[in-house]
């Protein structure tokens, strides 16, 4: 547990450095990038609570992010604007308006409830079957968002959310999520789930109810995704269902896989590294198109480079940058080695 305490302190310090550093620089673009980074961190750490502990890849995570974003939107769009933003909204919802912070919690609860209802049968599956069904679940969630006009405005852009998410709020939520992920990892459920990840038959023989363990982790991941979606919605303030589909799924999974899916440290490191790389590549792509050095338009450079980077990391370091040990364990071990050698 001491390793977990040290890990929490280090990761929270990293979050604080990002937030405070951006505030001190005082450039609006950097502030926006830092806020977006911390929201992505919430989503990636949320995915790690399920994928890292169970060993199962989940594509549905971004779908629950979308449910959270739309839930918070419906609850917080001012009453006088709901007629324009959501013309088909149910009558009993047209008079509802709550504070954004309360709506963010409600968004997490709604996402968790949906996950609890639909996911338990899927938790009995493993390997390729689990991956395919999680992708199918993403398609189902996306289709619902794209066609439930009364709640989401259909495929059209939903607007009117109050801009509540700022850098301090994103940093606080990110820090809380990191602590929650570490606590879950060290809990009995987390330890049994990792045992099933290493040897499913042996864990079942010891009495572990593997589907129920996975189900609990999936619900927690969905709750965090719902909160992250609400954070993102109140940062962007307008969005459409296409924001919660394949491109975003690929980006979040890339962050986790490159950093190391088995550790919370890997989730944080991967988010930071890929965010900086993503922004740098976007800037490079824009600069190339503006300079006309290359004939025609450069399109898709960012996605291609990130995909190649993920392939390279999987070849060189299949477990990611932090495959097995959290940063607290690494620092403690390094200190002990130094004391022993001296």
C-alpha positions in Angstrom: 0.0 0.0 0.0 2.9 2.4 0.6 3.7 2.1 -3.1 0.2 3.1 -3.9 0.4 6.2 -1.6 3.6 7.2 -3.3 2.1 6.6 -6.7 -0.9 8.7 -5.9 1.3 11.6 -4.7 3.5 11.5 -7.7 0.6 11.4 -10.2 -1.3 14.1 -8.4 1.9 16.2 -8.4 2.2 15.7 -12.2 -1.5 16.8 -12.7 -0.8 19.8 -10.5 2.3 20.7 -12.5 0.4 20.6 -15.7 -2.4 22.8 -14.3 -0.3 25.3 -12.5 2.3 25.5 -15.2 -0.4 26.3 -17.8 -1.9 28.9 -15.5 1.5 30.5 -15.0 2.3 30.6 -18.7 -1.0 32.4 -19.3 -1.4 31.5 -23.0 -5.0 30.6 -23.8 -4.1 27.9 -26.3 -1.9 26.1 -23.7 -4.7 26.4 -21.2 -7.1 24.8 -23.6 -4.6 22.0 -24.4 -4.0 21.3 -20.7 -7.7 21.2 -20.0 -8.3 18.8 -22.8 -5.3 16.7 -21.7 -6.8 16.4 -18.2 -10.2 15.4 -19.5 -8.6 12.8 -21.7 -6.7 11.6 -18.6 -10.0 11.0 -16.8 -11.3 8.9 -19.7 -8.1 6.9 -20.1 -7.7 6.2 -16.4 -11.4 5.2 -16.4 -10.7 2.7 -19.2 -7.7 1.4 -17.3 -9.8 0.4 -14.3 -11.6 -2.2 -16.5 -9.1 -3.0 -19.2 -6.0 -3.0 -17.1 -7.4 -5.1 -14.3 -9.4 -7.6 -16.4 -7.2 -7.8 -19.4 -10.2 -7.3 -21.8 -10.2 -4.7 -24.4 -13.3 -2.5 -24.3 -14.4 -0.4 -27.3 -17.6 0.7 -25.6 -15.9 3.2 -23.2 -16.4 6.2 -25.5 -20.1 5.3 -25.9 -20.6 5.8 -22.1 -18.7 9.0 -22.4 -21.4 10.1 -24.9 -24.2 9.1 -22.7 -22.7 11.1 -19.9 -22.2 14.2 -22.1 -25.8 14.1 -23.3 -27.2 13.5 -19.8 -25.4 16.5 -18.4 -26.5 18.6 -21.4 -30.2 17.8 -21.0 -30.0 18.6 -17.3 -28.1 21.9 -17.6 -29.2 23.6 -20.8 -31.1 26.7 -19.7 -34.9 26.3 -19.8 -35.3 29.2 -22.2 -32.9 27.6 -24.7 -34.2 24.0 -24.6 -36.9 24.6 -27.1 -34.2 25.6 -29.7 -31.5 23.1 -28.7 -33.9 20.1 -28.2 -37.1 20.8 -30.0 -38.4 17.2 -29.5 -37.5 17.0 -25.8 -40.0 15.3 -23.5 -42.3 17.9 -21.8 -41.3 16.8 -18.3 -37.6 17.5 -19.1 -38.2 20.9 -20.5 -38.5 22.6 -17.1 -35.5 20.8 -15.5 -32.3 22.7 -15.0 -29.7 21.7 -12.4 -26.2 22.9 -11.6 -23.5 21.5 -13.9 -21.6 19.8 -11.0 -24.7 17.9 -9.9 -25.4 17.1 -13.6 -21.8 15.7 -13.9 -22.5 13.2 -11.1 -25.9 12.3 -12.6 -24.1 11.7 -15.9 -21.8 9.2 -14.2 -24.7 7.5 -12.6 -26.7 7.2 -15.8 -23.7 5.8 -17.7 -23.1 3.3 -14.8 -26.7 2.2 -14.7 -26.7 1.6 -18.5 -23.5 -0.4 -18.1 -24.9 -2.4 -15.2 -28.0 -3.3 -17.3 -26.4 -4.3 -20.6 -23.0 -5.6 -19.6 -23.3 -8.5 -17.3 -24.0 -11.2 -20.0 -21.0 -9.8 -21.9 -18.7 -10.3 -18.9 -18.8 -14.1 -19.4 -16.9 -13.8 -22.6 -13.2 -13.7 -23.1 -10.6 -13.1 -25.8 -11.9 -12.3 -29.3 -15.5 -12.8 -28.4 -15.3 -10.1 -25.7 -13.6 -7.6 -28.0 -16.2 -8.2 -30.8 -19.1 -7.8 -28.4 -17.7 -4.6 -26.9 -17.3 -3.1 -30.4 -20.9 -4.2 -31.1 -22.0 -2.4 -27.8 -20.2 0.8 -29.0 -22.2 0.6 -32.3 -25.4 0.2 -30.3 -24.7 3.1 -28.1 -23.7 5.3 -31.0 -26.8 4.4 -33.0 -29.0 5.3 -30.0 -27.3 8.7 -29.7 -27.6 9.3 -33.4 -31.3 8.5 -33.6 -32.8 9.5 -30.2 -33.8 12.9 -31.3 -35.8 13.8 -28.2 -32.7 13.4 -26.0 -29.7 14.1 -28.3 -31.1 16.2 -31.2 -30.3 13.2 -33.4 -27.2 13.5 -35.7 -27.4 17.3 -35.5 -25.1 19.4 -33.2 -26.4 19.9 -29.7 -25.6 23.4 -28.3 -26.4 25.6 -25.3 -24.4 23.9 -22.6 -23.0 26.3 -20.0 -19.2 26.4 -20.1 -18.4 25.1 -16.7 -15.3 23.0 -17.2 -12.1 25.0 -16.6 -8.5 23.9 -15.9 -8.8 23.8 -12.0 -12.0 21.7 -12.2 -10.5 19.3 -14.8 -7.4 18.9 -12.6 -9.4 18.2 -9.4 -11.6 15.6 -11.2 -8.5 14.0 -12.8 -6.7 13.7 -9.4 -9.8 12.2 -7.8 -10.1 9.6 -10.6 -6.5 8.7 -10.3 -7.0 8.0 -6.5 -10.2 6.0 -7.2 -8.3 3.9 -9.8 -5.5 3.1 -7.4 -7.9 2.3 -4.6 -9.8 0.0 -6.8 -6.6 -1.7 -8.0 -5.6 -2.5 -4.4 -9.1 -3.6 -3.4 -10.1 -7.2 -3.1 -12.1 -7.0 -6.3 -9.1 -5.5 -8.2 -6.7 -8.1 -7.0 -9.0 -11.0 -7.8 -9.7 -9.5 -11.2 -6.0 -9.2 -12.0 -5.6 -12.8 -10.8 -8.2 -13.8 -13.4 -6.4 -11.8 -16.0 -3.2 -13.9 -15.4 -4.9 -17.3 -15.1 -8.7 -17.4 -15.4 -9.0 -21.1 -14.6 -6.9 -20.8 -11.4 -8.8 -17.8 -10.2 -12.1 -19.5 -10.7 -10.8 -22.6 -8.9 -10.0 -20.3 -5.9 -13.6 -19.2 -5.8 -13.4 -15.9 -7.8 -16.7 -15.0 -9.5 -15.0 -13.7 -12.6 -18.1 -12.3 -14.5 -19.2 -10.4 -11.4 -15.7 -9.0 -10.8 -15.5 -7.8 -14.4 -19.0 -6.4 -14.2 -18.1 -4.3 -11.2 -15.0 -3.0 -12.9 -17.0 -2.2 -16.1 -19.6 -0.3 -14.1 -16.9 1.8 -12.4 -15.2 2.5 -15.8 -18.6 3.5 -17.2 -19.2 5.9 -14.3 -15.8 7.6 -14.8 -16.5 7.7 -18.6 -19.8 9.4 -17.9 -18.2 12.0 -15.7 -15.5 12.5 -18.2 -18.1 13.0 -21.0 -19.9 15.6 -18.9 -16.6 17.4 -18.2 -15.9 17.4 -22.0 -19.4 18.6 -22.9 -19.2 21.6 -20.6 -15.8 22.4 -22.0 -16.7 22.1 -25.7 -20.4 23.3 -25.1 -21.6 21.9 -28.5 -21.2 18.5 -30.0 -22.8 15.8 -32.2 -22.9 12.0 -31.8 -20.0 11.5 -34.2 -17.7 12.9 -31.4 -18.2 9.6 -29.6 -17.3 7.0 -32.1 -14.3 5.4 -33.8 -11.8 8.3 -34.0 -12.1 9.1 -30.3 -12.1 5.4 -29.4 -8.9 4.9 -31.3 -7.2 7.9 -29.6 -8.2 6.8 -26.0 -7.1 3.2 -26.6 -3.8 4.4 -28.1 -3.1 6.5 -25.0 -3.7 3.6 -22.7 -1.8 1.0 -24.8 1.3 3.1 -25.4 1.5 4.1 -21.7 0.8 0.6 -20.4 -2.7 -0.7 -19.8 -1.8 -2.6 -16.6 -0.9 0.4 -14.6 -2.5 3.7 -13.6 0.9 5.3 -14.2 0.9 4.0 -17.7 -2.5 5.6 -18.3 -1.3 9.0 -17.1 2.0 8.8 -19.0 0.3 7.6 -22.2 -2.2 10.4 -22.0 0.4 13.1 -21.6 2.7 11.7 -24.3 0.0 11.2 -26.9 -1.6 14.6 -26.2 1.6 16.4 -26.8 2.3 14.2 -29.9 -1.2 14.8 -31.2 -1.0 18.5 -30.8 2.4 18.7 -32.4 1.4 16.6 -35.4 -1.8 18.7 -35.9 0.4 21.8 -35.9 2.9 20.2 -38.3 0.0 19.2 -40.6 -1.4 22.7 -40.6 2.0 24.2 -41.2 2.6 21.9 -44.2 -0.8 22.8 -45.7 -0.2 26.5 -45.2 3.3 26.5 -46.6 2.5 24.6 -49.8 5.8 22.8 -49.6 4.0 19.6 -50.5 1.6 19.8 -53.5 -2.0 19.2 -52.5 -3.3 18.9 -48.9 -1.8 16.8 -46.2 -4.6 14.9 -44.6 -4.5 12.1 -42.0 -0.9 12.6 -41.0 -1.7 12.7 -37.3 -3.7 9.4 -37.3 -1.1 7.6 -39.5 1.8 8.6 -37.2 -0.1 7.7 -34.0 -1.1 4.3 -35.5 2.6 3.6 -36.5 3.7 4.7 -33.1 1.3 2.2 -31.5 2.5 -0.6 -33.7 6.2 0.3 -32.9 5.5 0.3 -29.1 3.7 -3.0 -29.4 6.7 -4.5 -31.1 9.4 -3.1 -28.9 7.5 -2.9 -25.6 4.3 -5.0 -25.7 3.3 -3.9 -22.2 3.7 -0.2 -22.9 6.0 2.3 -21.2 4.9 1.2 -17.7 4.0 -2.5 -18.2 3.7 -3.9 -14.7 4.9 -1.5 -11.9 3.5 1.8 -10.8 5.8 4.8 -10.5 5.7 4.5 -6.6 7.1 0.9 -6.8 9.8 1.9 -9.3 10.9 4.9 -7.1 10.9 2.8 -3.9 12.9 0.1 -5.5 15.4 2.5 -7.0 15.9 4.1 -3.5 16.5 0.7 -1.9 19.0 -0.2 -4.5 20.8 3.1 -3.9 20.8 2.6 -0.1 22.1 -1.0 -0.5 24.9 0.0 -2.9 26.0 2.8 -0.6 
